[in-house]
Amino acid sequence: MGIHYDYKSTKGNKLMEKQAKRDKKLAEKKAKRLAKDGPKEDKAQPKTLDTSKPITLDFLTNPDKE
């Protein structure tokens, strides 16, 4: 039995091993990058509107208002 008879039967396993190896390498890179930079913190939180105030046209169109 030559290699060409064996190829299709082992192809799925080899692809899964390659994917696992690729995932492991990416996880190691990500862990290394996080260790170097430190964990990211979202400092800029989206501003929420006050539900007790009505939304007016002036509120929507005034660019100087915060």
Biopython code that builds the backbone (N, CA, C, O; Angstrom):
import numpy as np
from Bio.PDB.StructureBuilder import StructureBuilder

atoms = [
    (1, "MET", "N", (0.839, -1.173, 0.000)),
    (1, "MET", "CA", (0.000, 0.000, 0.000)),
    (1, "MET", "C", (0.891, 1.247, 0.000)),
    (1, "MET", "O", (1.759, 1.411, 0.858)),
    (2, "GLY", "N", (0.660, 2.096, -0.959)),
    (2, "GLY", "CA", (1.480, 3.293, -1.076)),
    (2, "GLY", "C", (0.882, 4.472, -0.334)),
    (2, "GLY", "O", (-0.162, 4.365, 0.310)),
    (3, "ILE", "N", (1.554, 5.574, -0.439)),
    (3, "ILE", "CA", (1.120, 6.771, 0.268)),
    (3, "ILE", "C", (-0.183, 7.320, -0.311)),
    (3, "ILE", "O", (-0.968, 7.927, 0.418)),
    (4, "HIS", "N", (-0.425, 7.121, -1.594)),
    (4, "HIS", "CA", (-1.638, 7.659, -2.199)),
    (4, "HIS", "C", (-2.897, 6.951, -1.726)),
    (4, "HIS", "O", (-3.986, 7.514, -1.835)),
    (5, "TYR", "N", (-2.786, 5.758, -1.215)),
    (5, "TYR", "CA", (-3.948, 5.067, -0.657)),
    (5, "TYR", "C", (-4.260, 5.587, 0.750)),
    (5, "TYR", "O", (-5.408, 5.556, 1.195)),
    (6, "ASP", "N", (-3.261, 6.047, 1.412)),
    (6, "ASP", "CA", (-3.359, 6.462, 2.802)),
    (6, "ASP", "C", (-3.728, 7.950, 2.946)),
    (6, "ASP", "O", (-4.159, 8.376, 4.017)),
    (7, "TYR", "N", (-3.565, 8.725, 1.893)),
    (7, "TYR", "CA", (-3.696, 10.182, 1.963)),
    (7, "TYR", "C", (-5.080, 10.639, 2.418)),
    (7, "TYR", "O", (-5.200, 11.445, 3.340)),
    (8, "LYS", "N", (-6.124, 10.122, 1.769)),
    (8, "LYS", "CA", (-7.479, 10.591, 2.089)),
    (8, "LYS", "C", (-7.919, 10.190, 3.489)),
    (8, "LYS", "O", (-8.674, 10.918, 4.132)),
    (9, "SER", "N", (-7.467, 9.073, 3.954)),
    (9, "SER", "CA", (-7.899, 8.615, 5.272)),
    (9, "SER", "C", (-7.255, 9.417, 6.397)),
    (9, "SER", "O", (-7.819, 9.513, 7.487)),
    (10, "THR", "N", (-6.083, 9.994, 6.148)),
    (10, "THR", "CA", (-5.401, 10.764, 7.193)),
    (10, "THR", "C", (-5.492, 12.273, 6.964)),
    (10, "THR", "O", (-4.997, 13.048, 7.783)),
    (11, "LYS", "N", (-6.104, 12.692, 5.888)),
    (11, "LYS", "CA", (-6.166, 14.117, 5.550)),
    (11, "LYS", "C", (-6.892, 14.925, 6.621)),
    (11, "LYS", "O", (-6.419, 15.994, 7.009)),
    (12, "GLY", "N", (-8.028, 14.436, 7.104)),
    (12, "GLY", "CA", (-8.807, 15.150, 8.109)),
    (12, "GLY", "C", (-8.036, 15.342, 9.402)),
    (12, "GLY", "O", (-8.064, 16.417, 10.001)),
    (13, "ASN", "N", (-7.347, 14.289, 9.827)),
    (13, "ASN", "CA", (-6.554, 14.379, 11.059)),
    (13, "ASN", "C", (-5.412, 15.382, 10.921)),
    (13, "ASN", "O", (-5.129, 16.146, 11.844)),
    (14, "LYS", "N", (-4.764, 15.372, 9.765)),
    (14, "LYS", "CA", (-3.656, 16.304, 9.553)),
    (14, "LYS", "C", (-4.159, 17.746, 9.536)),
    (14, "LYS", "O", (-3.500, 18.633, 10.078)),
    (15, "LEU", "N", (-5.300, 17.988, 8.929)),
    (15, "LEU", "CA", (-5.858, 19.336, 8.897)),
    (15, "LEU", "C", (-6.239, 19.807, 10.297)),
    (15, "LEU", "O", (-6.029, 20.969, 10.647)),
    (16, "MET", "N", (-6.802, 18.897, 11.098)),
    (16, "MET", "CA", (-7.154, 19.261, 12.470)),
    (16, "MET", "C", (-5.906, 19.573, 13.300)),
    (16, "MET", "O", (-5.912, 20.498, 14.112)),
    (17, "GLU", "N", (-4.847, 18.806, 13.096)),
    (17, "GLU", "CA", (-3.600, 19.061, 13.810)),
    (17, "GLU", "C", (-3.006, 20.411, 13.411)),
    (17, "GLU", "O", (-2.521, 21.160, 14.259)),
    (18, "LYS", "N", (-3.050, 20.714, 12.115)),
    (18, "LYS", "CA", (-2.541, 22.000, 11.640)),
    (18, "LYS", "C", (-3.333, 23.158, 12.237)),
    (18, "LYS", "O", (-2.753, 24.159, 12.658)),
    (19, "GLN", "N", (-4.657, 23.022, 12.273)),
    (19, "GLN", "CA", (-5.506, 24.075, 12.834)),
    (19, "GLN", "C", (-5.233, 24.253, 14.322)),
    (19, "GLN", "O", (-5.178, 25.381, 14.812)),
    (20, "ALA", "N", (-5.062, 23.159, 15.036)),
    (20, "ALA", "CA", (-4.765, 23.235, 16.470)),
    (20, "ALA", "C", (-3.422, 23.913, 16.702)),
    (20, "ALA", "O", (-3.279, 24.722, 17.619)),
    (21, "LYS", "N", (-2.452, 23.587, 15.882)),
    (21, "LYS", "CA", (-1.136, 24.196, 15.996)),
    (21, "LYS", "C", (-1.210, 25.695, 15.718)),
    (21, "LYS", "O", (-0.585, 26.494, 16.415)),
    (22, "ARG", "N", (-1.979, 26.071, 14.696)),
    (22, "ARG", "CA", (-2.156, 27.475, 14.336)),
    (22, "ARG", "C", (-2.859, 28.242, 15.463)),
    (22, "ARG", "O", (-2.462, 29.356, 15.804)),
    (23, "ASP", "N", (-3.901, 27.639, 16.034)),
    (23, "ASP", "CA", (-4.629, 28.270, 17.144)),
    (23, "ASP", "C", (-3.728, 28.437, 18.371)),
    (23, "ASP", "O", (-3.776, 29.461, 19.053)),
    (24, "LYS", "N", (-2.915, 27.428, 18.642)),
    (24, "LYS", "CA", (-2.014, 27.489, 19.788)),
    (24, "LYS", "C", (-1.001, 28.613, 19.607)),
    (24, "LYS", "O", (-0.706, 29.350, 20.548)),
    (25, "LYS", "N", (-0.473, 28.740, 18.398)),
    (25, "LYS", "CA", (0.505, 29.781, 18.122)),
    (25, "LYS", "C", (-0.123, 31.167, 18.248)),
    (25, "LYS", "O", (0.495, 32.081, 18.794)),
    (26, "LEU", "N", (-1.343, 31.325, 17.747)),
    (26, "LEU", "CA", (-2.030, 32.610, 17.863)),
    (26, "LEU", "C", (-2.328, 32.954, 19.322)),
    (26, "LEU", "O", (-2.199, 34.110, 19.724)),
    (27, "ALA", "N", (-2.722, 31.962, 20.111)),
    (27, "ALA", "CA", (-3.000, 32.192, 21.526)),
    (27, "ALA", "C", (-1.728, 32.603, 22.265)),
    (27, "ALA", "O", (-1.767, 33.471, 23.137)),
    (28, "GLU", "N", (-0.608, 31.984, 21.918)),
    (28, "GLU", "CA", (0.652, 32.351, 22.557)),
    (28, "GLU", "C", (1.052, 33.781, 22.191)),
    (28, "GLU", "O", (1.520, 34.531, 23.047)),
    (29, "LYS", "N", (0.872, 34.159, 20.930)),
    (29, "LYS", "CA", (1.179, 35.520, 20.497)),
    (29, "LYS", "C", (0.302, 36.536, 21.224)),
    (29, "LYS", "O", (0.780, 37.586, 21.653)),
    (30, "LYS", "N", (-0.981, 36.216, 21.360)),
    (30, "LYS", "CA", (-1.903, 37.123, 22.029)),
    (30, "LYS", "C", (-1.533, 37.275, 23.503)),
    (30, "LYS", "O", (-1.555, 38.383, 24.038)),
    (31, "ALA", "N", (-1.193, 36.169, 24.158)),
    (31, "ALA", "CA", (-0.805, 36.220, 25.570)),
    (31, "ALA", "C", (0.478, 37.031, 25.743)),
    (31, "ALA", "O", (0.615, 37.793, 26.700)),
    (32, "LYS", "N", (1.397, 36.862, 24.827)),
    (32, "LYS", "CA", (2.659, 37.593, 24.894)),
    (32, "LYS", "C", (2.415, 39.094, 24.701)),
    (32, "LYS", "O", (3.002, 39.918, 25.402)),
    (33, "ARG", "N", (1.547, 39.439, 23.750)),
    (33, "ARG", "CA", (1.224, 40.834, 23.476)),
    (33, "ARG", "C", (0.515, 41.471, 24.670)),
    (33, "ARG", "O", (0.806, 42.613, 25.026)),
    (34, "LEU", "N", (-0.415, 40.738, 25.291)),
    (34, "LEU", "CA", (-1.120, 41.251, 26.465)),
    (34, "LEU", "C", (-0.177, 41.429, 27.648)),
    (34, "LEU", "O", (-0.312, 42.384, 28.412)),
    (35, "ALA", "N", (0.767, 40.523, 27.802)),
    (35, "ALA", "CA", (1.725, 40.636, 28.894)),
    (35, "ALA", "C", (2.632, 41.847, 28.683)),
    (35, "ALA", "O", (3.027, 42.512, 29.641)),
    (36, "LYS", "N", (2.951, 42.121, 27.443)),
    (36, "LYS", "CA", (3.824, 43.242, 27.126)),
    (36, "LYS", "C", (3.102, 44.578, 27.312)),
    (36, "LYS", "O", (3.644, 45.492, 27.933)),
    (37, "ASP", "N", (1.889, 44.696, 26.781)),
    (37, "ASP", "CA", (1.140, 45.947, 26.808)),
    (37, "ASP", "C", (0.298, 46.105, 28.065)),
    (37, "ASP", "O", (-0.038, 47.227, 28.444)),
    (38, "GLY", "N", (-0.038, 45.038, 28.696)),
    (38, "GLY", "CA", (-0.953, 45.078, 29.828)),
    (38, "GLY", "C", (-2.370, 44.982, 29.294)),
    (38, "GLY", "O", (-2.604, 45.193, 28.104)),
    (39, "PRO", "N", (-3.304, 44.668, 30.156)),
    (39, "PRO", "CA", (-4.697, 44.529, 29.693)),
    (39, "PRO", "C", (-5.260, 45.880, 29.265)),
    (39, "PRO", "O", (-5.004, 46.909, 29.891)),
    (40, "LYS", "N", (-6.014, 45.848, 28.208)),
    (40, "LYS", "CA", (-6.629, 47.073, 27.705)),
    (40, "LYS", "C", (-7.860, 47.403, 28.549)),
    (40, "LYS", "O", (-8.656, 46.530, 28.898)),
    (41, "GLU", "N", (-7.985, 48.665, 28.858)),
    (41, "GLU", "CA", (-9.149, 49.123, 29.595)),
    (41, "GLU", "C", (-9.886, 50.133, 28.732)),
    (41, "GLU", "O", (-9.280, 51.030, 28.147)),
    (42, "ASP", "N", (-11.174, 49.980, 28.664)),
    (42, "ASP", "CA", (-11.982, 50.907, 27.896)),
    (42, "ASP", "C", (-12.247, 52.137, 28.757)),
    (42, "ASP", "O", (-13.125, 52.134, 29.620)),
    (43, "LYS", "N", (-11.470, 53.184, 28.505)),
    (43, "LYS", "CA", (-11.634, 54.405, 29.279)),
    (43, "LYS", "C", (-12.763, 55.255, 28.725)),
    (43, "LYS", "O", (-13.474, 55.928, 29.471)),
    (44, "ALA", "N", (-12.917, 55.218, 27.425)),
    (44, "ALA", "CA", (-13.960, 56.024, 26.793)),
    (44, "ALA", "C", (-15.248, 55.215, 26.737)),
    (44, "ALA", "O", (-15.449, 54.412, 25.826)),
    (45, "GLN", "N", (-16.105, 55.430, 27.705)),
    (45, "GLN", "CA", (-17.383, 54.747, 27.710)),
    (45, "GLN", "C", (-18.384, 55.600, 26.952)),
    (45, "GLN", "O", (-18.337, 56.827, 27.036)),
    (46, "PRO", "N", (-19.261, 54.990, 26.235)),
    (46, "PRO", "CA", (-20.242, 55.778, 25.477)),
    (46, "PRO", "C", (-21.158, 56.553, 26.411)),
    (46, "PRO", "O", (-21.612, 56.045, 27.436)),
    (47, "LYS", "N", (-21.415, 57.799, 26.027)),
    (47, "LYS", "CA", (-22.280, 58.637, 26.845)),
    (47, "LYS", "C", (-23.728, 58.199, 26.652)),
    (47, "LYS", "O", (-24.183, 57.974, 25.530)),
    (48, "THR", "N", (-24.415, 58.088, 27.734)),
    (48, "THR", "CA", (-25.820, 57.709, 27.655)),
    (48, "THR", "C", (-26.678, 58.949, 27.880)),
    (48, "THR", "O", (-26.291, 59.864, 28.607)),
    (49, "LEU", "N", (-27.812, 58.964, 27.263)),
    (49, "LEU", "CA", (-28.729, 60.091, 27.402)),
    (49, "LEU", "C", (-29.546, 59.952, 28.679)),
    (49, "LEU", "O", (-29.866, 58.852, 29.130)),
    (50, "ASP", "N", (-29.864, 61.096, 29.237)),
    (50, "ASP", "CA", (-30.712, 61.118, 30.427)),
    (50, "ASP", "C", (-32.153, 60.866, 29.974)),
    (50, "ASP", "O", (-32.693, 61.619, 29.164)),
    (51, "THR", "N", (-32.753, 59.839, 30.483)),
    (51, "THR", "CA", (-34.099, 59.466, 30.042)),
    (51, "THR", "C", (-35.177, 60.406, 30.570)),
    (51, "THR", "O", (-36.297, 60.421, 30.059)),
    (52, "SER", "N", (-34.843, 61.186, 31.588)),
    (52, "SER", "CA", (-35.853, 62.094, 32.129)),
    (52, "SER", "C", (-36.000, 63.362, 31.287)),
    (52, "SER", "O", (-37.006, 64.063, 31.393)),
    (53, "LYS", "N", (-34.993, 63.660, 30.446)),
    (53, "LYS", "CA", (-35.055, 64.851, 29.598)),
    (53, "LYS", "C", (-35.569, 64.477, 28.210)),
    (53, "LYS", "O", (-35.193, 63.435, 27.674)),
    (54, "PRO", "N", (-36.422, 65.311, 27.626)),
    (54, "PRO", "CA", (-36.883, 65.034, 26.266)),
    (54, "PRO", "C", (-35.800, 65.406, 25.246)),
    (54, "PRO", "O", (-34.999, 66.311, 25.482)),
    (55, "ILE", "N", (-35.786, 64.706, 24.126)),
    (55, "ILE", "CA", (-34.832, 65.003, 23.062)),
    (55, "ILE", "C", (-35.421, 66.109, 22.204)),
    (55, "ILE", "O", (-36.498, 65.954, 21.627)),
    (56, "THR", "N", (-34.707, 67.230, 22.124)),
    (56, "THR", "CA", (-35.192, 68.379, 21.364)),
    (56, "THR", "C", (-34.367, 68.553, 20.110)),
    (56, "THR", "O", (-33.300, 67.955, 19.967)),
    (57, "LEU", "N", (-34.861, 69.372, 19.204)),
    (57, "LEU", "CA", (-34.144, 69.658, 17.972)),
    (57, "LEU", "C", (-32.840, 70.390, 18.279)),
    (57, "LEU", "O", (-31.824, 70.145, 17.628)),
    (58, "ASP", "N", (-32.860, 71.279, 19.257)),
    (58, "ASP", "CA", (-31.663, 72.005, 19.647)),
    (58, "ASP", "C", (-30.589, 71.041, 20.158)),
    (58, "ASP", "O", (-29.407, 71.221, 19.866)),
    (59, "PHE", "N", (-30.988, 70.038, 20.903)),
    (59, "PHE", "CA", (-30.055, 69.035, 21.431)),
    (59, "PHE", "C", (-29.398, 68.252, 20.290)),
    (59, "PHE", "O", (-28.208, 67.942, 20.347)),
    (60, "LEU", "N", (-30.171, 67.941, 19.272)),
    (60, "LEU", "CA", (-29.651, 67.149, 18.158)),
    (60, "LEU", "C", (-28.752, 67.951, 17.229)),
    (60, "LEU", "O", (-27.800, 67.410, 16.667)),
    (61, "THR", "N", (-29.049, 69.246, 17.061)),
    (61, "THR", "CA", (-28.335, 70.034, 16.048)),
    (61, "THR", "C", (-27.234, 70.919, 16.592)),
    (61, "THR", "O", (-26.422, 71.409, 15.808)),
    (62, "ASN", "N", (-27.160, 71.150, 17.900)),
    (62, "ASN", "CA", (-26.171, 72.057, 18.463)),
    (62, "ASN", "C", (-24.833, 71.309, 18.617)),
    (62, "ASN", "O", (-24.723, 70.405, 19.445)),
    (63, "PRO", "N", (-23.814, 71.687, 17.815)),
    (63, "PRO", "CA", (-22.531, 70.976, 17.889)),
    (63, "PRO", "C", (-21.688, 71.376, 19.106)),
    (63, "PRO", "O", (-20.758, 70.657, 19.472)),
    (64, "ASP", "N", (-22.006, 72.526, 19.742)),
    (64, "ASP", "CA", (-21.207, 72.997, 20.869)),
    (64, "ASP", "C", (-21.598, 72.342, 22.177)),
    (64, "ASP", "O", (-20.833, 72.373, 23.141)),
    (65, "LYS", "N", (-22.757, 71.762, 22.221)),
    (65, "LYS", "CA", (-23.242, 71.138, 23.437)),
    (65, "LYS", "C", (-22.531, 69.796, 23.660)),
    (65, "LYS", "O", (-22.245, 69.082, 22.699)),
    (66, "GLU", "N", (-22.251, 69.459, 24.893)),
    (66, "GLU", "CA", (-21.564, 68.204, 25.187)),
    (66, "GLU", "C", (-22.475, 67.040, 25.185)),
    (66, "GLU", "O", (-22.037, 65.913, 25.418)),
]
sb = StructureBuilder()
sb.init_structure("model")
sb.init_model(0)
sb.init_chain("A")
sb.init_seg("    ")
for serial, (resi, resn, name, xyz) in enumerate(atoms, 1):
    if name == "N":
        sb.init_residue(resn, " ", resi, " ")
    sb.init_atom(name, np.array(xyz, "f"), 0.0, 1.0, " ", f" {name:<3s}", serial, name[0])
structure = sb.get_structure()
